[in-house]
Amino acid sequence: MTAQTAAALEPVLDVLGVGFGPSNLGLAIAIDERNQAEDLGVKARFIERKPSFGWHRGMLIEGATMQVSFLKDLVTMRNPVSGFSFLSYLHEKGRMADFINHKDFYPSRLEFHDYLEWAAARVASDVTYGTEVVGVEFDPEEGETLAVSVREVDDPRTATVYRTRNLVIASGLIPKLPEGVTRSERVWHSSELLDRLEEVRHGAPRRFAVVGAGQSGAEATAHLHDVFPEAEVFSVIPRYGYSPADDSSFANRVFDPDTVNEFFGSAADVKQKFYAYHANTNYSVVDNDLISELYRRSYLESVKGHRRLHLLNMSRVDEVTTGPDDVHLRVRLMLDDTSRELDVDYVVFATGYHPMDCAGLLGGVLDSCKRESDGRLRVGRNYRVVTSEDLTPGIYVQGGVELSHGITSSLLSNIAVRSGEIVDSILQRPVPTA
């Protein structure tokens, strides 16, 4: 039986989600809850490239905490009585009282990841893991549906074609490295930190470099300093010191659901001012407690007269050369415009992420998608891509819309509400009954 014939036997989907991280997990839950509450029968399936659910596994550092309240879980801001809430998870795990006694709004990253896995397992029947989307086509003669081709990651020879009335893309962020730098056994991105350390833990490395001034860079620096008590750790940052995140009460309003409405409706110059004023709530900043801990360690080492933690401030990496036994870095010290040659065993680039790029995925329908003047997809307030009139199926994106929808578009803060908004938009078009 050919893939096309097999696909013809599949029922038409109302929603096909690309990627199954927290964003599309939140959407799956919102669909499930609407189906249960209103007996809608919305048919959804999600395609995930990874073999199982995972969210930033490479940075699940022991002791690292969330930077968002547990109340901003997958559902609570939309449906406080949901059985998918973090509190429901605690209750089922028997840790409700212990968590309350902890008196902390910010769970460990390990626990929150366990919560996400718990939630994902409850909608697992709607998810196909180890599978990737390889193409999207639209044929008006086939009705108001997209033909989405998928294939198994480990066996790309065969493909299945799903037909769906709506496509929701949440394929996640892409790790970013400086221009000219490529990953290798000795050059890592922070997203793969823990996996890489398992490979080298018994090799007794003596020197690490961490490049980046944000939370991930600071966490990687502290973790390496902990795990390898004999090794030196060089933190290369472009600032004079780590900058604290602004998590004050008024500033935190930038993450509120209502702020998306205000931001989306504002003028372009106002959006630019918004980012200029409030980038320090999220970008290239570090929790104050972690800054204090790194400073404490640095000061203690100065008292002892034996330094392992080195802060190379106002610095940037100009050149990376990987050898058979080490990595050679040329570091530009910007204050006096001199260079320092630095040889390390491994270097970790905590240099952030690129937003997801839908162009390759939407190749078959990309010409029907409207663009902004800078080339970005034009996306409506409901996260639906604006298309030409001939393309009738809905295409939605979760992520990559920071410039139109604000800071929360790539964060956990607004997943619950955003999921409900996307479901509402989809349901504005009648869902045919079986």
C-alpha positions in Angstrom: 0.0 0.0 0.0 1.5 3.4 -1.0 1.8 6.3 1.4 -0.8 8.2 -0.6 -3.3 5.3 -0.5 -2.7 4.9 3.2 -3.3 8.6 3.8 -6.6 8.4 1.9 -7.8 6.0 4.7 -7.0 8.5 7.4 -9.8 10.8 8.5 -9.4 14.4 7.8 -7.9 16.2 10.8 -9.2 19.5 12.2 -5.8 20.3 13.6 -2.3 19.0 12.8 0.4 20.4 15.1 4.1 20.5 14.1 6.2 20.0 17.1 5.2 18.9 20.6 6.9 21.1 23.1 5.1 23.1 25.8 3.3 25.3 23.2 1.6 22.6 21.3 1.2 20.5 24.4 -0.9 23.5 25.8 -2.9 23.5 22.6 -3.5 19.8 22.8 -4.9 20.2 26.3 -7.1 23.1 25.3 -8.6 21.1 22.4 -9.1 18.1 24.8 -10.8 20.2 27.4 -13.1 21.9 24.8 -14.0 18.5 23.3 -14.9 17.2 26.8 -16.9 20.3 27.8 -18.8 20.8 24.6 -18.7 17.4 22.9 -17.2 18.9 19.8 -15.2 16.0 18.4 -12.3 18.1 17.2 -9.8 15.7 15.7 -6.2 16.7 16.3 -2.8 15.0 15.9 0.7 16.3 16.7 4.0 15.4 15.0 7.2 15.5 17.0 10.7 14.9 15.7 12.1 13.7 19.1 11.6 10.1 20.2 9.8 11.3 23.4 8.7 14.5 25.1 11.5 16.7 26.2 12.0 20.4 26.9 15.5 21.9 27.2 16.8 18.6 28.6 20.4 19.8 28.2 19.9 22.5 30.8 18.0 20.6 33.4 20.7 21.4 35.9 20.1 20.3 39.4 19.3 23.3 41.6 18.2 25.5 38.7 14.7 27.0 39.2 12.0 28.2 36.9 11.9 31.9 36.1 8.1 31.9 35.9 5.5 31.2 38.5 4.0 27.7 38.7 0.6 29.5 38.2 1.7 30.2 34.7 1.5 26.5 33.8 -0.1 25.0 30.7 -3.7 25.8 31.8 -4.3 27.8 35.0 -4.4 31.3 33.4 -7.1 30.0 31.0 -8.9 27.4 33.2 -8.1 27.5 36.9 -10.0 24.3 37.6 -8.3 22.3 34.9 -7.1 18.8 35.7 -3.9 19.5 33.8 -2.7 22.2 36.2 0.6 22.1 38.1 -1.4 21.8 41.3 -3.3 18.8 39.9 0.1 17.3 39.1 1.3 17.9 42.7 -1.8 16.4 44.1 -1.5 13.2 42.0 2.2 12.9 43.0 1.4 13.3 46.7 3.6 16.5 47.1 1.0 19.2 47.5 1.6 19.8 51.2 5.4 19.6 50.8 5.3 22.1 48.0 3.2 24.5 49.9 5.5 24.3 52.9 8.4 25.1 50.6 6.9 28.7 50.3 8.2 29.2 46.8 6.3 30.2 43.6 9.2 29.0 41.4 9.7 25.2 41.2 12.9 23.6 40.2 13.4 23.1 36.5 13.6 19.4 37.0 10.2 19.3 38.7 8.5 21.5 36.1 9.9 19.3 33.4 8.4 16.3 35.2 5.1 18.2 35.2 5.3 18.7 31.5 6.1 15.0 30.9 3.1 14.1 33.1 0.8 16.3 31.1 2.2 15.1 27.8 1.6 11.4 28.8 -2.1 12.2 29.3 -2.6 13.2 25.7 0.0 10.8 24.3 -2.6 9.1 22.0 -2.7 12.2 19.9 1.1 12.5 19.4 3.3 10.7 16.9 6.9 10.9 18.1 10.0 10.2 16.0 8.4 11.7 13.0 9.0 14.9 11.1 7.0 17.1 8.6 8.7 17.2 5.2 6.2 19.2 3.1 2.9 21.1 3.0 0.8 21.3 -0.2 -2.6 22.8 -1.0 -4.8 21.5 -3.8 -8.1 23.5 -4.1 -9.8 20.5 -5.7 -9.2 18.5 -2.6 -11.4 20.9 -0.5 -10.4 23.2 2.3 -7.5 21.0 3.5 -3.7 21.0 3.4 -1.8 17.8 2.5 1.0 17.5 5.1 3.7 14.9 4.3 5.4 13.3 7.3 8.1 10.6 7.6 9.8 8.7 10.4 13.1 10.2 11.4 14.8 6.8 11.6 13.3 5.5 8.4 12.8 8.4 5.9 12.1 6.0 2.9 8.4 6.0 3.4 6.0 8.9 4.0 2.5 9.4 5.2 0.2 12.2 4.0 -2.3 13.7 6.4 -5.0 16.0 5.4 -5.9 18.8 7.8 -8.1 21.8 7.9 -5.7 23.7 10.2 -1.9 23.5 10.6 -0.3 24.8 13.9 3.5 25.2 13.8 5.4 25.2 17.1 8.7 23.7 16.0 10.7 25.5 18.7 13.8 27.6 18.7 17.0 26.9 16.9 20.3 27.1 18.9 22.4 30.0 17.7 26.2 30.1 17.4 28.3 33.1 16.4 29.1 33.4 12.7 31.9 31.1 11.7 31.5 28.8 14.7 30.4 25.2 14.2 29.5 22.6 16.8 32.0 19.8 17.4 33.0 17.4 20.1 34.7 20.3 21.9 32.5 23.2 20.9 29.0 23.0 22.3 25.8 25.1 22.5 24.4 25.4 26.0 21.3 23.5 24.9 23.4 20.2 24.8 25.4 20.9 28.0 24.3 18.0 30.2 24.4 15.4 27.4 27.9 16.5 26.5 29.2 16.4 30.0 28.1 12.8 30.4 30.6 12.0 27.5 33.5 13.8 29.1 32.9 13.5 32.8 35.5 10.9 33.3 38.2 12.6 31.2 39.1 15.1 34.0 39.0 18.2 31.8 41.1 21.1 33.2 39.7 24.2 31.5 36.3 25.3 30.2 35.2 28.5 28.6 31.6 29.7 28.6 30.5 32.5 26.2 27.4 34.4 27.0 26.1 36.9 29.6 22.5 35.6 30.0 20.9 33.1 32.4 22.1 30.0 30.5 25.7 31.3 30.4 25.7 32.0 34.2 24.1 28.6 35.0 26.6 26.8 32.8 29.4 28.6 34.4 28.2 27.8 37.9 27.5 24.1 37.0 30.9 23.5 35.5 32.6 25.2 38.5 30.6 22.8 40.8 31.0 19.5 38.8 34.7 19.9 38.1 36.3 21.1 41.3 39.8 21.0 39.9 39.0 22.8 36.6 39.2 26.5 35.7 36.2 28.1 34.2 36.5 31.2 32.0 33.3 33.2 31.6 33.5 35.5 28.5 30.8 38.2 28.5 30.4 41.4 26.5 29.3 43.4 29.5 31.2 44.7 32.5 29.4 42.2 34.7 26.2 40.0 34.7 23.1 42.2 34.5 20.1 41.3 36.8 16.7 40.5 35.4 14.0 43.0 36.2 11.4 40.9 37.8 9.7 43.7 39.7 5.9 43.6 39.9 5.2 46.4 37.5 7.7 45.3 35.0 6.3 41.7 35.1 3.1 43.1 33.5 4.9 42.8 30.2 4.1 39.0 30.4 0.4 39.5 31.1 -2.0 38.2 28.5 -3.6 41.6 28.1 -0.3 43.1 27.2 -0.3 41.1 23.9 -3.4 43.1 22.8 -1.8 46.4 23.7 1.5 45.5 22.0 -0.1 44.1 18.9 -2.2 47.2 18.4 0.7 49.7 18.9 2.7 51.6 16.3 6.0 50.2 15.1 8.1 52.9 16.9 6.2 52.2 20.1 7.1 48.5 19.8 10.7 49.4 19.4 10.6 51.5 22.5 8.9 48.7 24.4 11.8 46.4 23.7 14.4 49.0 24.5 12.8 49.7 27.9 11.9 46.1 28.9 14.4 43.8 27.2 16.0 43.4 30.6 13.0 41.4 31.8 14.1 38.5 29.7 17.0 38.9 27.3 20.7 38.6 28.3 19.9 38.9 32.0 20.5 36.7 35.1 18.6 36.0 38.3 20.0 38.2 41.1 20.6 35.2 43.4 22.8 33.5 40.8 24.8 36.7 40.2 25.4 36.9 44.0 26.5 33.3 44.2 29.0 33.6 41.4 30.3 36.8 43.0 30.6 35.0 46.3 32.6 32.3 44.7 34.9 34.7 42.9 35.5 36.7 46.1 36.2 33.6 48.2 38.8 32.5 45.6 40.5 35.8 45.8 40.8 35.4 49.5 42.3 32.0 49.2 44.7 33.2 46.5 43.7 30.4 44.1 41.4 31.3 41.3 39.4 28.8 39.2 36.5 31.1 38.2 37.7 33.8 35.8 35.4 36.6 34.5 36.6 38.1 31.2 34.3 41.1 31.1 33.8 43.5 28.1 35.1 40.7 25.9 34.1 38.8 22.8 35.5 35.7 21.0 37.0 36.7 17.7 38.3 33.3 16.6 37.7 29.6 17.5 40.2 26.9 16.4 39.5 23.3 17.3 42.5 21.0 17.6 42.7 17.3 18.4 43.2 17.9 22.2 41.8 21.4 22.9 40.1 24.5 21.6 42.1 27.7 21.0 40.2 31.0 21.5 41.2 34.5 20.5 39.4 36.8 22.9 39.1 40.5 22.3 39.3 42.6 25.4 37.3 45.6 24.4 38.3 48.0 27.1 41.9 48.3 25.9 41.4 46.7 22.5 43.9 43.9 23.0 43.6 40.2 22.4 44.1 37.3 24.8 44.9 33.8 23.6 43.1 31.1 25.6 43.4 27.3 25.3 40.6 25.3 26.9 39.4 21.7 26.7 35.8 22.6 25.9 33.9 25.8 25.1 30.1 26.3 25.7 28.4 29.0 23.7 25.3 30.2 25.6 24.5 32.6 22.8 20.7 32.1 22.6 18.4 30.9 19.8 17.1 31.8 16.4 13.3 32.0 16.1 11.8 29.1 14.2 11.8 29.5 10.4 8.7 28.3 8.7 9.9 28.9 5.1 11.3 25.5 4.5 8.3 23.7 6.0 5.7 25.8 4.1 7.5 25.6 0.8 4.4 24.4 -1.1 2.2 27.2 0.2 4.7 29.9 1.0 3.8 32.0 -2.0 0.3 32.3 -0.7 1.4 33.6 2.7 1.6 37.4 3.2 4.8 39.0 4.3 5.8 42.0 6.3 8.3 44.5 4.7 11.2 42.8 6.5 10.3 39.4 5.1 8.5 38.0 8.3 5.3 36.1 7.9 2.3 38.4 8.5 0.5 37.0 11.5 -2.9 38.1 12.8 -3.7 38.7 16.4 -5.1 35.2 16.6 -1.7 33.8 15.6 -3.1 32.8 12.1 -0.8 33.6 9.2 -2.4 36.0 6.8 -2.8 34.3 3.4 -4.2 35.0 0.0 -7.9 34.3 -0.5 -7.3 31.2 -2.5 -5.6 29.4 0.5 -8.6 28.6 2.7 -7.1 26.3 5.4 -5.8 27.9 8.5 -2.0 28.1 9.3 -1.1 29.2 12.8 2.3 29.8 14.4 3.3 29.6 18.1 6.7 31.4 18.3 8.6 33.6 16.0 6.2 36.5 16.4 8.0 38.6 19.1 8.0 41.7 16.9 4.2 41.6 16.4 2.9 40.0 19.6 5.6 40.8 22.2 8.0 39.1 24.5 5.7 36.3 25.6 5.4 34.7 22.2 8.4 32.4 22.8 7.9 32.0 26.6 5.9 29.8 28.9 4.0 32.8 30.4 1.2 33.0 27.9 0.8 29.4 26.7 -2.5 28.8 28.5 -4.3 31.8 27.2 -2.7 31.7 23.7 -3.8 28.0 23.3 -7.4 29.0 24.1 -7.2 31.9 21.6 -6.0 29.6 18.8 -8.8 27.0 19.6 -11.4 29.8 19.5 -10.1 31.0 16.1 -10.2 27.5 14.7 -13.7 26.9 16.0 -15.0 30.0 14.3 -15.0 27.8 11.2 -17.6 25.0 11.6 -16.1 21.6 12.4 -17.8 19.0 10.3 -19.2 16.1 12.3 -18.2 12.5 11.6 
